[in-house]
Amino acid sequence: MKKLFSSQDAFELQAVRSELDALSIPYMVKNEFASGAIGELPWQDSQQEVWLVDDTWYARASKVVEALIERTSDKADMRSDWRCQQCGEENSGAFELCWQCHAGTRPE
C-alpha cells in the first residue's frame, strides 16, 4: 500500500475520492472517523489520508490528484479579492458584481 493524498480540507479529500471512484482505482481512507479524537491525538495523527490498495495504480492516481489540485488552485486564483473599476470599492473574491454599486464587475 502506498499513501497517495492527505488533506485537512474535507471537500478536497472527497473530490480526490470521487475522481478515484470514477476511474475505478482501488483505495482506502485511513483516519476517516478520527476527527473526534482531535485534541486527544495530534492533528497529524488524525488527518484523513487516501492510500492506494494496489501500488501499480500509483502513476495514474497521482496524475489524477495533480490535475485536481491544479484545477482547485486555478479556481482559488479566480476568487481573489478585487477592486471595482466603477466605484473603487474593494470586493471579496466571492462576489462577481460589486456589492456597493452593483455596476462594476470583476476585472478579467
C-alpha positions in Angstrom: 0.0 0.0 0.0 1.2 3.5 -0.8 0.0 6.8 0.6 -1.4 9.0 -2.2 -3.0 12.1 -0.6 -3.9 13.7 2.7 -5.7 17.0 3.5 -7.4 18.8 6.3 -9.9 20.0 3.7 -12.8 17.6 3.6 -14.1 18.9 0.3 -10.7 18.4 -1.3 -10.4 14.9 0.1 -13.9 14.0 -1.2 -13.0 15.4 -4.6 -10.0 13.0 -4.8 -12.1 10.1 -3.7 -14.8 10.9 -6.3 -12.2 11.0 -9.1 -10.6 7.7 -8.0 -14.1 6.1 -7.8 -14.9 7.3 -11.3 -11.8 5.7 -12.6 -12.3 2.5 -10.5 -8.9 3.0 -8.9 -8.8 0.9 -5.6 -8.0 2.9 -2.5 -8.8 3.1 1.2 -9.1 6.0 3.6 -7.2 6.0 6.8 -8.4 8.0 9.8 -11.8 8.5 8.2 -13.5 8.7 11.6 -10.6 10.0 13.7 -11.8 13.7 13.7 -13.5 13.1 17.0 -10.1 12.3 18.5 -8.6 15.7 17.6 -7.4 17.2 20.9 -6.7 13.7 22.3 -4.3 13.0 19.4 -2.0 15.3 17.5 -3.8 16.6 14.3 -1.2 14.9 12.1 -2.3 11.5 13.5 -5.9 12.2 12.9 -5.7 13.7 9.4 -7.5 11.7 6.7 -5.3 10.0 4.2 -6.0 8.3 0.9 -3.9 5.2 0.3 -3.8 3.0 -2.8 -4.6 -0.6 -2.2 -2.6 -1.6 -5.3 0.7 0.3 -5.9 0.5 -0.4 -9.6 -2.1 2.3 -9.9 0.2 5.0 -8.4 1.3 6.7 -11.6 -2.3 7.1 -12.9 -3.7 8.1 -9.5 -1.0 10.7 -8.8 -1.8 12.3 -12.2 -5.5 12.5 -11.1 -4.5 14.2 -7.8 -2.1 16.6 -9.6 -4.8 17.6 -12.1 -7.4 18.1 -9.4 -5.1 20.3 -7.3 -4.2 22.3 -10.4 -7.9 22.9 -11.1 -8.6 23.8 -7.5 -5.7 26.3 -7.4 -6.9 27.9 -10.6 -10.4 28.4 -9.1 -8.8 29.8 -5.9 -6.9 32.4 -8.1 -10.2 33.4 -9.7 -11.6 34.1 -6.2 -9.1 36.6 -5.1 -10.3 40.0 -3.9 -10.7 42.6 -6.5 -11.4 46.4 -6.8 -14.5 47.7 -8.6 -13.5 49.8 -11.7 -16.7 51.8 -11.4 -16.7 53.0 -7.7 -13.4 51.7 -6.4 -14.9 49.5 -3.7 -12.8 46.5 -2.5 -14.8 43.3 -3.1 -14.3 39.8 -1.8 -13.4 37.1 -4.4 -16.9 35.6 -3.7 -18.6 38.5 -5.5 -19.0 38.6 -9.2 -20.6 42.1 -9.1 -19.6 44.9 -6.9 -21.5 44.7 -3.6 -21.5 48.5 -3.3 -22.7 49.8 -6.6 -23.8 46.6 -8.4 -22.4 48.2 -11.6 -18.8 47.2 -11.7 -17.8 43.6 -12.5 -14.8 41.6 -11.6 -11.9 42.5 -13.9 -10.7 39.7 -16.2 
